[in-house]
Amino acid sequence: MTEHEERLAYLERSVDDLSETVARQDKEIALLTRRVQMLMEREAEREASQEGGVVMGDERPPHY
């Protein structure tokens, strides 16, 4: 009986640890999702206000 109680205690601790990990990852995913959304909105605004002629990053110039 003691062996089963020890295994149960170990499994309960494992479940608690996993639950904490999942909760932490959920917060991180939510934060990263918000950051990606902000970056996408910022890029869309930049593209909308761009007057052309300026090559940014890996973009090909229009004459290619």
Secondary structure by P-SEA (a helix, b strand, c coil): caaaaaaaaaaaaaaaaaaaaaaaaaaaaaaaaaaaaaaaaaaaaaaaaccccccccccccccc
